[in-house]
Amino acid sequence: MADYSFSLKYRLPPYLGGDAAVEALGAAGCTDALAGIGIAGRLALEFDRQAASAASAMESAIDEVRNALPRAELIEAGPDLVGLSDIAELLGVSRQNMRKLMIGTQASPLPVHDGTTTLWHLVEVLDWLISEKGYAPDTTLRETAMAARSINLGKQIFRHDRAIDSMPRKTAV
C-alpha cells in the first residue's frame, strides 16, 4: 500500500450547490478529500488516499463520488496537464530552472497546448527528465500522473465517440 495524492474536478448539476455536494460526499463516507467550491457549479477534490496502486486509488475515489453525486460530471483528473510552474513545484525546483530545461532543449516533450500558457502531460515530462536529465522523481508521482492521464484520455475518447454518434449521417442517393 502506498499514499497517492491526486485531484478530481467535477461539474455539478444545476440543482446542486457546492455545500450540499460536500455534505453528500461526507454522508457517503468520502472523507479523505479536501473540497474546493470556489467556482459556482464546480467541485474540486484533493485526495490523499492509500491503495495498492494509483489507478485503484483514483478509480475508488471516482466510484465514491459517482455514488454520492450521480449527476456530477468528471472534468479532469490530476496531476496530468501541467505548466512549468506546476512541474517545478512538484519537483521542488525553481520555475526558471524548469524553463531552462524544457524550453532550451529540442528533445523535450512536445506540449499538449502551446500558447500563452504551455501545457504538457506530466508523465511525459517525468519520463523525459528521468531518461534525459537524470532526475529521480518520486515513483508514486509518476504512477499517479500515468493514471490521471489514462482517465482523462479515456474520458476524451468517450466524449469524442458520443459526438461522432450524434453527427447527422449522410444518406446514400
Backbone as JSON, one array per atom type, in Angstrom:
{
  "sequence": "MADYSFSLKYRLPPYLGGDAAVEALGAAGCTDALAGIGIAGRLALEFDRQAASAASAMESAIDEVRNALPRAELIEAGPDLVGLSDIAELLGVSRQNMRKLMIGTQASPLPVHDGTTTLWHLVEVLDWLISEKGYAPDTTLRETAMAARSINLGKQIFRHDRAIDSMPRKTAV",
  "N": [[0.85, -1.19, 0.0], [0.49, 2.22, -0.78], [0.72, 5.81, -0.45], [-1.24, 8.04, -2.26], [-1.55, 11.1, -3.91], [-3.89, 13.12, -5.43], [-6.08, 14.88, -7.72], [-9.53, 15.52, -8.41], [-11.79, 16.98, -10.58], [-15.0, 18.35, -10.89], [-18.09, 19.03, -12.66], [-21.0, 20.27, -11.37], [-24.49, 19.33, -11.17], [-27.13, 21.65, -12.09], [-29.0, 21.97, -9.99], [-27.67, 21.42, -7.66], [-25.83, 22.69, -5.09], [-22.49, 23.69, -4.03], [-21.96, 23.36, -1.22], [-23.97, 21.51, -0.5], [-23.15, 19.37, -2.07], [-20.69, 18.71, -0.9], [-21.59, 17.91, 1.63], [-23.11, 15.65, 0.88], [-21.07, 14.0, -0.08], [-19.59, 13.57, 2.3], [-21.55, 12.23, 3.83], [-21.69, 9.92, 2.37], [-19.34, 8.72, 3.0], [-17.0, 9.52, 1.83], [-14.44, 10.83, 2.88], [-11.79, 11.5, 2.76], [-10.95, 13.61, 1.25], [-10.09, 16.93, 0.4], [-12.22, 19.54, -0.14], [-12.94, 21.92, -2.66], [-14.9, 24.67, -3.38], [-15.07, 27.04, -4.74], [-15.79, 28.06, -7.28], [-18.83, 28.62, -8.81], [-20.98, 25.93, -9.47], [-18.96, 24.11, -9.8], [-16.76, 21.59, -8.48], [-13.91, 20.84, -6.76], [-11.75, 18.32, -5.78], [-9.26, 17.3, -3.6], [-7.38, 14.57, -3.04], [-5.84, 12.4, -0.67], [-4.92, 9.29, -0.6], [-4.68, 5.94, 0.47], [-3.68, 3.06, -1.25], [-3.36, 0.08, -3.29], [-2.44, 0.73, -5.79], [-1.99, 3.61, -7.92], [-3.96, 3.83, -9.87], [-6.04, 2.26, -8.78], [-6.58, 3.75, -6.49], [-7.54, 6.16, -7.58], [-9.7, 5.25, -9.14], [-11.37, 4.17, -7.15], [-11.99, 6.49, -5.73], [-13.34, 7.96, -7.71], [-15.54, 6.28, -8.08], [-16.74, 6.5, -5.53], [-17.46, 9.23, -5.52], [-19.22, 9.21, -7.69], [-21.25, 7.57, -6.66], [-22.16, 9.16, -4.54], [-22.78, 11.56, -5.78], [-24.45, 11.29, -8.3], [-25.07, 12.71, -10.69], [-23.04, 14.43, -11.15], [-20.39, 15.54, -13.26], [-17.32, 14.33, -14.31], [-14.63, 16.39, -14.88], [-11.83, 16.6, -15.0], [-8.96, 14.68, -14.12], [-6.19, 14.8, -11.98], [-2.7, 14.7, -11.03], [-2.13, 15.8, -14.28], [-2.3, 17.46, -16.86], [0.01, 19.96, -17.03], [1.74, 23.04, -16.34], [4.82, 24.94, -16.57], [5.28, 26.06, -14.0], [3.8, 24.33, -12.37], [5.16, 21.89, -12.77], [7.7, 22.54, -11.76], [7.05, 23.05, -9.07], [6.13, 20.5, -8.25], [8.49, 19.05, -8.47], [10.18, 20.37, -6.8], [11.91, 22.43, -7.6], [13.09, 25.53, -9.07], [10.96, 27.65, -11.09], [12.32, 28.94, -13.12], [14.49, 27.25, -13.49], [13.17, 24.97, -14.5], [12.11, 26.06, -16.84], [14.43, 26.63, -18.28], [15.39, 24.02, -18.66], [13.24, 22.82, -20.1], [12.47, 24.54, -22.26], [14.82, 25.18, -23.52], [15.72, 22.95, -24.9], [15.77, 20.82, -27.64], [14.89, 18.18, -27.62], [12.98, 17.96, -25.66], [9.76, 17.02, -24.24], [6.9, 17.25, -26.4], [4.52, 19.85, -26.14], [1.07, 19.65, -25.06], [-0.57, 21.75, -25.38], [0.32, 24.8, -26.75], [0.89, 28.01, -26.1], [-0.07, 31.12, -24.64], [-0.1, 30.03, -22.11], [1.72, 27.16, -21.71], [1.17, 23.7, -21.89], [1.82, 20.4, -20.7], [1.65, 16.79, -20.69], [2.1, 15.46, -17.59], [3.3, 12.94, -17.02], [4.8, 12.44, -19.33], [6.7, 14.46, -19.23], [7.99, 13.77, -16.84], [9.03, 11.23, -17.53], [10.83, 12.01, -19.54], [12.55, 13.69, -18.05], [13.65, 11.78, -16.35], [14.92, 9.97, -18.15], [16.55, 11.61, -19.8], [17.68, 13.67, -18.27], [18.46, 12.72, -15.84], [16.96, 12.95, -13.51], [15.27, 11.91, -10.52], [12.37, 11.54, -9.74], [9.73, 11.12, -7.29], [8.39, 7.88, -7.28], [5.68, 7.34, -6.91], [4.5, 9.7, -7.78], [4.92, 9.66, -10.57], [3.47, 7.35, -11.2], [0.9, 8.13, -10.4], [0.49, 10.3, -12.12], [0.45, 8.94, -14.55], [-1.86, 7.36, -14.25], [-3.81, 9.38, -14.01], [-3.61, 10.61, -16.54], [-4.48, 8.48, -18.14], [-7.16, 8.22, -17.31], [-8.16, 10.76, -18.07], [-7.7, 10.71, -20.87], [-9.29, 8.53, -21.59], [-11.8, 9.55, -20.93], [-11.93, 11.65, -22.78], [-11.95, 10.21, -25.2], [-14.38, 8.87, -24.94], [-16.16, 11.08, -24.96], [-15.6, 12.05, -27.52], [-16.42, 9.89, -29.13], [-19.15, 9.91, -28.53], [-19.85, 12.39, -29.62], [-19.34, 11.91, -32.32], [-21.24, 9.92, -32.79], [-23.56, 11.42, -32.58], [-23.57, 13.03, -34.78], [-25.1, 14.17, -37.81], [-26.01, 11.8, -40.26], [-25.02, 11.1, -43.6], [-27.14, 10.19, -46.21], [-27.33, 7.55, -48.55], [-27.71, 8.05, -52.05]],
  "CA": [[0.0, 0.0, 0.0], [1.21, 3.49, -0.85], [-0.11, 7.01, -0.39], [-1.35, 8.73, -3.55], [-2.18, 12.42, -3.87], [-4.44, 13.43, -6.75], [-7.26, 15.75, -7.71], [-10.64, 15.26, -9.32], [-12.6, 18.19, -10.75], [-16.33, 18.0, -11.37], [-19.16, 19.99, -12.9], [-22.17, 19.85, -10.61], [-25.76, 19.62, -11.83], [-27.61, 22.99, -11.7], [-29.8, 21.97, -8.77], [-26.85, 21.04, -6.51], [-24.81, 23.65, -4.7], [-21.23, 23.12, -3.54], [-22.08, 22.91, 0.16], [-24.78, 20.29, -0.49], [-22.32, 18.31, -2.65], [-19.71, 18.32, 0.12], [-22.33, 17.16, 2.65], [-23.45, 14.35, 0.31], [-19.83, 13.21, -0.1], [-19.32, 13.16, 3.67], [-22.55, 11.24, 4.23], [-21.39, 8.68, 1.64], [-18.1, 8.17, 3.5], [-15.86, 10.04, 1.07], [-13.95, 11.83, 3.84], [-10.35, 11.71, 2.63], [-10.72, 14.63, 0.23], [-10.27, 18.35, 0.71], [-13.11, 20.04, -1.18], [-12.91, 23.32, -3.04], [-16.18, 25.02, -4.02], [-14.97, 28.48, -5.03], [-16.42, 28.42, -8.55], [-20.2, 28.12, -8.84], [-21.21, 24.81, -10.37], [-17.77, 23.26, -9.88], [-16.27, 20.99, -7.25], [-12.55, 20.3, -6.87], [-11.44, 17.44, -4.66], [-7.85, 16.92, -3.46], [-7.36, 13.33, -2.28], [-4.66, 11.67, -0.19], [-5.57, 8.0, -0.4], [-3.84, 4.75, 0.46], [-4.2, 2.0, -2.11], [-2.34, -0.79, -3.87], [-1.92, 1.4, -6.97], [-2.59, 4.92, -8.18], [-5.19, 3.61, -10.63], [-7.11, 1.8, -7.88], [-6.92, 4.89, -5.62], [-8.35, 7.1, -8.35], [-10.96, 4.61, -9.51], [-12.24, 4.07, -5.97], [-12.48, 7.84, -5.43], [-14.34, 8.29, -8.73], [-16.74, 5.49, -7.75], [-17.38, 7.1, -4.35], [-18.1, 10.48, -5.93], [-20.35, 8.83, -8.55], [-22.32, 7.07, -5.8], [-22.69, 10.26, -3.73], [-23.23, 12.65, -6.67], [-24.57, 10.58, -9.58], [-25.21, 13.58, -11.87], [-21.82, 15.24, -11.31], [-19.6, 15.11, -14.41], [-15.87, 14.46, -14.14], [-13.99, 17.28, -15.86], [-10.4, 16.32, -15.13], [-8.2, 14.04, -13.05], [-4.83, 15.33, -11.95], [-1.94, 15.59, -11.9], [-1.95, 15.37, -15.67], [-1.88, 18.61, -17.66], [0.77, 20.84, -16.15], [2.59, 24.08, -16.88], [6.16, 24.98, -15.99], [5.23, 26.3, -12.55], [3.33, 23.09, -11.74], [6.25, 20.91, -12.81], [8.72, 23.0, -10.83], [6.56, 22.83, -7.7], [6.1, 19.06, -7.98], [9.86, 18.54, -8.37], [10.93, 21.13, -5.8], [12.93, 23.26, -8.23], [12.54, 26.83, -9.46], [10.32, 27.74, -12.4], [13.36, 29.33, -14.07], [15.25, 26.03, -13.78], [12.37, 24.14, -15.39], [12.02, 26.75, -18.13], [15.71, 26.42, -18.95], [15.44, 22.62, -19.07], [12.19, 22.45, -21.06], [12.4, 25.39, -23.44], [16.12, 25.25, -24.17], [16.13, 21.66, -25.4], [14.98, 20.32, -28.76], [14.36, 16.84, -27.35], [11.98, 17.96, -24.58], [8.45, 16.54, -24.7], [6.04, 18.2, -27.08], [3.39, 20.24, -25.32], [-0.29, 19.36, -25.49], [-1.05, 23.07, -25.79], [1.41, 25.77, -26.78], [0.32, 29.34, -26.24], [0.27, 31.96, -23.51], [0.27, 29.01, -21.13], [2.06, 25.91, -22.37], [0.81, 22.56, -21.05], [2.34, 19.08, -21.05], [1.24, 15.67, -19.85], [3.13, 15.33, -16.57], [4.04, 11.68, -17.12], [5.77, 12.56, -20.42], [7.79, 15.3, -18.72], [8.75, 12.97, -15.85], [9.81, 10.21, -18.26], [11.94, 12.72, -20.2], [13.5, 14.11, -17.01], [14.33, 10.58, -15.86], [15.8, 9.37, -19.16], [17.48, 12.55, -20.42], [18.3, 14.62, -17.35], [18.91, 12.03, -14.64], [16.13, 13.23, -12.34], [14.68, 10.74, -9.88], [11.18, 11.96, -9.01], [9.02, 10.11, -6.51], [7.74, 6.93, -8.18], [4.22, 7.45, -6.82], [4.09, 10.84, -8.6], [4.85, 9.19, -11.95], [2.36, 6.39, -11.29], [-0.34, 8.91, -10.31], [0.36, 11.06, -13.37], [0.07, 7.98, -15.59], [-3.27, 7.0, -14.02], [-4.63, 10.56, -14.32], [-3.64, 10.75, -18.0], [-5.34, 7.41, -18.68], [-8.56, 8.59, -17.03], [-8.52, 11.9, -18.91], [-7.76, 10.29, -22.28], [-10.48, 7.69, -21.72], [-12.94, 10.47, -20.89], [-11.94, 12.36, -24.06], [-12.36, 9.26, -26.23], [-15.82, 8.67, -24.75], [-16.85, 12.29, -25.46], [-15.41, 12.09, -28.97], [-17.29, 8.88, -29.72], [-20.52, 10.4, -28.37], [-20.03, 13.47, -30.59], [-19.41, 11.27, -33.65], [-22.53, 9.23, -32.88], [-24.65, 12.38, -32.67], [-23.47, 13.78, -36.03], [-26.05, 13.72, -38.84], [-25.44, 10.86, -41.24], [-25.41, 11.3, -45.0], [-27.82, 9.02, -46.73], [-26.96, 7.21, -49.93], [-28.7, 8.51, -53.03]],
  "C": [[0.89, 1.25, 0.0], [0.21, 4.63, -0.74], [-0.07, 7.7, -1.75], [-2.1, 10.03, -3.36], [-2.62, 12.76, -5.29], [-5.65, 14.33, -6.6], [-8.28, 15.25, -8.73], [-11.48, 16.53, -9.38], [-13.9, 17.81, -11.44], [-17.16, 19.22, -11.72], [-20.39, 19.43, -12.19], [-23.44, 20.12, -11.41], [-26.32, 20.95, -11.29], [-28.34, 23.04, -10.36], [-28.96, 21.74, -7.5], [-25.77, 22.07, -6.25], [-23.59, 22.95, -4.14], [-21.32, 22.6, -2.12], [-22.88, 21.62, 0.26], [-23.98, 19.12, -1.06], [-21.32, 17.8, -1.63], [-20.39, 17.5, 1.22], [-22.69, 15.77, 2.14], [-22.22, 13.44, 0.25], [-19.49, 12.7, 1.29], [-20.26, 12.08, 4.15], [-22.28, 9.88, 3.56], [-20.06, 8.07, 2.07], [-16.86, 8.61, 2.75], [-15.26, 11.2, 1.88], [-12.45, 12.09, 3.73], [-10.0, 12.73, 1.55], [-10.93, 16.02, 0.82], [-11.06, 18.93, -0.45], [-12.92, 21.52, -1.4], [-14.17, 23.64, -3.82], [-16.21, 26.49, -4.4], [-15.67, 28.92, -6.3], [-17.81, 27.8, -8.58], [-20.34, 27.01, -9.88], [-20.04, 23.87, -10.53], [-17.4, 22.73, -8.49], [-14.9, 20.41, -7.53], [-12.26, 19.51, -5.61], [-9.96, 17.06, -4.7], [-7.8, 15.72, -2.52], [-5.95, 12.98, -1.83], [-5.21, 10.32, 0.22], [-4.55, 6.88, -0.45], [-4.49, 3.69, -0.41], [-3.03, 1.17, -2.63], [-1.7, -0.16, -5.11], [-2.6, 2.75, -7.13], [-3.92, 4.75, -8.92], [-6.32, 3.18, -9.7], [-7.52, 2.91, -6.91], [-7.86, 5.83, -6.34], [-9.7, 6.5, -8.73], [-11.9, 4.5, -8.33], [-12.8, 5.44, -5.59], [-13.56, 8.25, -6.43], [-15.64, 7.55, -8.46], [-17.48, 6.09, -6.55], [-18.1, 8.39, -4.71], [-19.33, 10.17, -6.79], [-21.53, 8.35, -7.71], [-22.97, 8.2, -5.01], [-23.34, 11.34, -4.59], [-23.41, 12.09, -8.08], [-24.65, 11.46, -10.82], [-24.01, 14.51, -12.05], [-20.99, 14.66, -12.45], [-18.12, 15.37, -14.15], [-15.32, 15.33, -15.26], [-12.56, 16.83, -16.09], [-9.87, 15.6, -13.89], [-6.78, 14.59, -13.12], [-3.98, 14.63, -10.91], [-1.77, 15.0, -13.29], [-1.44, 16.53, -16.5], [-1.24, 19.64, -16.75], [1.55, 21.88, -16.95], [3.94, 24.05, -16.19], [6.14, 25.17, -14.48], [4.78, 25.05, -11.81], [4.45, 22.06, -11.66], [7.32, 21.28, -11.79], [8.3, 22.74, -9.39], [6.58, 21.35, -7.34], [7.5, 18.48, -7.78], [10.72, 19.28, -7.35], [12.09, 21.91, -6.37], [12.29, 24.59, -8.63], [11.9, 26.75, -10.85], [11.36, 28.07, -13.46], [14.21, 28.12, -14.47], [14.48, 25.15, -14.76], [12.26, 24.76, -16.77], [13.29, 26.5, -18.94], [15.82, 24.98, -19.47], [14.48, 22.33, -20.23], [12.27, 23.24, -22.36], [13.72, 25.36, -24.22], [16.59, 23.96, -24.8], [15.21, 21.2, -26.52], [14.27, 19.01, -28.43], [13.32, 16.81, -26.24], [10.63, 17.51, -25.12], [7.66, 17.64, -25.4], [4.88, 18.58, -26.17], [2.06, 19.79, -25.92], [-0.92, 20.63, -26.02], [0.12, 24.03, -25.7], [0.8, 27.13, -27.05], [0.79, 30.2, -25.09], [0.68, 31.08, -22.33], [0.54, 27.73, -21.9], [1.79, 24.77, -21.39], [1.39, 21.27, -21.62], [1.61, 18.04, -20.22], [2.4, 15.43, -18.87], [3.94, 14.05, -16.72], [5.08, 11.74, -18.23], [6.97, 13.41, -19.99], [8.64, 14.5, -17.73], [9.61, 11.93, -16.55], [11.02, 10.84, -18.95], [12.99, 13.15, -19.18], [14.29, 12.93, -16.46], [15.35, 10.09, -16.89], [16.87, 10.33, -19.67], [18.25, 13.43, -19.43], [18.73, 14.0, -16.02], [18.13, 12.35, -13.37], [15.57, 11.92, -11.79], [13.47, 11.17, -9.06], [10.56, 10.79, -8.25], [8.25, 9.18, -7.45], [6.22, 6.99, -8.08], [3.7, 8.64, -7.63], [3.94, 10.4, -10.05], [3.66, 8.26, -12.14], [1.01, 7.12, -11.26], [-0.57, 9.72, -11.58], [-0.07, 10.15, -14.52], [-1.41, 7.61, -15.45], [-4.18, 8.17, -14.38], [-4.73, 10.75, -15.83], [-4.55, 9.7, -18.61], [-6.82, 7.73, -18.49], [-8.99, 9.72, -17.95], [-8.62, 11.53, -20.38], [-8.98, 9.42, -22.53], [-11.75, 8.53, -21.77], [-13.06, 11.2, -22.23], [-12.39, 11.44, -25.2], [-13.86, 9.02, -26.15], [-16.6, 9.86, -25.29], [-16.76, 12.4, -26.98], [-16.37, 11.1, -29.65], [-18.76, 9.3, -29.64], [-20.81, 11.5, -29.39], [-20.16, 12.9, -32.01], [-20.77, 10.61, -33.84], [-23.69, 10.2, -33.07], [-24.61, 13.22, -33.96], [-24.51, 13.26, -37.03], [-25.34, 12.83, -39.87], [-25.92, 11.23, -42.65], [-26.08, 10.02, -45.47], [-27.4, 8.8, -48.19], [-28.09, 7.61, -50.86], [-29.09, 7.38, -53.94]]
}
